[in-house]
Amino acid sequence: MAQDLLHQDEIKEAVRRAYSAIPTGGGEAVVRKLYSDQELDGLPPGAIAWALGVGNPVRHAGLKLGEAVLDLGSGGGIDTILAAWTVGPSGRAIGVDVLEEMGERARTHAEEAGVSGWTEFLRGEMEAIPLPDETVDVVISNGVINLSARKSRALAEVHRVLKPGGRLCAADLVVDEDLPPEVLTSDSAWAG
Ligand SMILES: C[S@@+](CC[C@H](N)C(=O)[O-])C[C@H]1O[C@@H](n2cnc3c(N)ncnc32)[C@H](O)[C@@H]1O
């Protein structure tokens, strides 16, 4: 297992360092693949510039007006904003990201998108989500769970913060074969 080759703390630090160092996100090249023109309409340019996802979890999450949604690893906030628009002001959208600078960007973008009244961004780790038990109806996540060296722990945390009957809708990367040691010990492979 990868954990045998690199310590969990080293992986966490490598991932944090990598996302701290990037100058911007995927921008148009990413969003044109993942989101429709209608979904992109009205999104702040900064939220588009910082998009770093691999899918479109909001499209598949079946969000309803008034629901409380957590976006795990919210980055620049693109999916948190889309979720906030969908659940409306009677709902709640919460982004959690390990990097404070991501939260600051996302707060600016949420303000520009007009959803800041029912949207908040917290600094925290997916392996220790800074929310009480049974807080949200839905957890969404886009390209984040693969970054954890403790995926079972992250999923246990998702279960803990979901209300009974709650849902998880994650877009992510999976591997279905063993990876060679040079990949398992590569900081950039873990972060990417
Ligand atoms: C690939 S980006 C995806 C960002 C966003 N979901 C999107 O679709 O644009 C991964 C994000 O996860 C955050 N992250 C990395 N490790 C994390 C952890 N252990 N807990 C919470 N967030 C984490 C990074 O800071 C980064 O913002």
The ligand as an SDF file (V2000), in Angstrom:
LIG
                    3D

 27 29  0  0  0  0  0  0  0  0999 V2000
   -8.1050   19.3580   -7.4860 C   0  0  0  0  0  0  0  0  0  0  0  0
   -8.4890   20.7460   -6.4340 S   0  0  0  0  0  0  0  0  0  0  0  0
  -10.2650   20.8040   -6.6540 C   0  0  0  0  0  0  0  0  0  0  0  0
  -10.8850   22.1030   -6.1860 C   0  0  0  0  0  0  0  0  0  0  0  0
  -12.3770   22.2480   -6.4360 C   0  0  0  0  0  0  0  0  0  0  0  0
  -13.1180   21.1260   -5.8850 N   0  0  0  0  0  0  0  0  0  0  0  0
  -12.6900   22.3870   -7.9080 C   0  0  0  0  0  0  0  0  0  0  0  0
  -13.3900   21.5130   -8.4590 O   0  0  0  0  0  0  0  0  0  0  0  0
  -12.2220   23.3530   -8.5100 O   0  0  0  0  0  0  0  0  0  0  0  0
   -8.2730   20.0340   -4.8250 C   0  0  0  0  0  0  0  0  0  0  0  0
   -8.5960   20.9410   -3.6530 C   0  0  0  0  0  0  0  0  0  0  0  0
   -8.5730   20.1460   -2.4660 O   0  0  0  0  0  0  0  0  0  0  0  0
   -7.9040   20.8530   -1.4560 C   0  0  0  0  0  0  0  0  0  0  0  0
   -7.3780   19.8400   -0.5220 N   0  0  0  0  0  0  0  0  0  0  0  0
   -6.2720   19.0710   -0.6450 C   0  0  0  0  0  0  0  0  0  0  0  0
   -6.1400   18.2510    0.3920 N   0  0  0  0  0  0  0  0  0  0  0  0
   -7.1990   18.4970    1.2160 C   0  0  0  0  0  0  0  0  0  0  0  0
   -7.6430   17.9720    2.4560 C   0  0  0  0  0  0  0  0  0  0  0  0
   -6.9430   17.0150    3.0990 N   0  0  0  0  0  0  0  0  0  0  0  0
   -8.7670   18.4440    3.0030 N   0  0  0  0  0  0  0  0  0  0  0  0
   -9.4790   19.4300    2.3930 C   0  0  0  0  0  0  0  0  0  0  0  0
   -9.1070   19.9790    1.2160 N   0  0  0  0  0  0  0  0  0  0  0  0
   -7.9980   19.5160    0.6220 C   0  0  0  0  0  0  0  0  0  0  0  0
   -6.8460   21.6660   -2.1830 C   0  0  0  0  0  0  0  0  0  0  0  0
   -6.3990   22.7720   -1.4060 O   0  0  0  0  0  0  0  0  0  0  0  0
   -7.6060   22.0770   -3.4400 C   0  0  0  0  0  0  0  0  0  0  0  0
   -8.3020   23.2790   -3.2650 O   0  0  0  0  0  0  0  0  0  0  0  0
  1  2  1  0
  2  3  1  0
  2 10  1  0
  3  4  1  0
  4  5  1  0
  5  6  1  0
  5  7  1  0
  7  8  2  0
  7  9  1  0
 10 11  1  0
 11 12  1  0
 11 26  1  0
 12 13  1  0
 13 14  1  0
 13 24  1  0
 14 15  1  0
 14 23  1  0
 15 16  2  0
 16 17  1  0
 17 18  1  0
 17 23  2  0
 18 19  1  0
 18 20  2  0
 20 21  1  0
 21 22  2  0
 22 23  1  0
 24 25  1  0
 24 26  1  0
 26 27  1  0
M  CHG  2   2   1   9  -1
M  END
$$$$
